[in-house]
Amino acid sequence: MWIYEKKLQYPVKVSHRDVRMARNVLTQYGGADGEAGAALRYLNQRYSMPLNEAKGLLTDIGTEE
């Protein structure tokens, strides 16, 4: 078992758009072994979980990826 606490590690405040940084982030998402592939695998696994806590955990991991 585990204790599930949903909270951010650091506070986030977005004040303006940064197009150059967005381009750099998007380069990390490519391919089957990229971050987007990992995120989609976590989000797809949540549908077969019987416990709501496990579903929430996989959803958070998938969105973090």
N, C-alpha and C positions, 0 to 999 in steps of 0.2 A: 504494500500500500504506500501511498504518498500523500503529502499535504499539498494542495493546489491553491496557490495564492496568485491571483492575476494582478500584477502591478508592473510598471515600467522600471527598468534598471536606472534610467536617467530621465529627467523631465525633458520633454520635447516642446519646442516652440518654433514654429516656422514663420519667419517675418517677411521673406521675399523669395521669389523663384530664382534658381541658379541653373541655367540651361547647360552650362559646361559640366557641372557636377552630375546633372541628370544623364548626360551622354556617357559619362564614365561609369555610372551605376548600371546603365543598360548594357554596357559591354560585358558585365559579369553574368548576365542572365542567359547567354547563348548555349546551345548544345544540350545533348541528353544528360551530360554530367554537370550542367550548370545549375545555378541557383533556382531558376524557374522550374527545371525538371524535378529537383528535390522538393520544392514547395508543392508542386502538383501531386507528387507521390504521397506526401503527408496528408494533403487535403482529400485525396481519394481514399486513403485508408480510414479516415474518420467515419465513413459511411458503414463500415462493417464492425465498428466498436459497440459492444453491448452497454457499456457504462457511460453515463453523461460526462463524468469527470474526464474519462479518456478521450471522448469526443472533443471536449473543450481544450484539452492539452494538445491534441493533434492539430486542431484549428489554430491555436496560438503558435505552435512550432511552424506550421505551414505559412502563416502570414509573416512570421519573423524571417523565414528564409527568403 
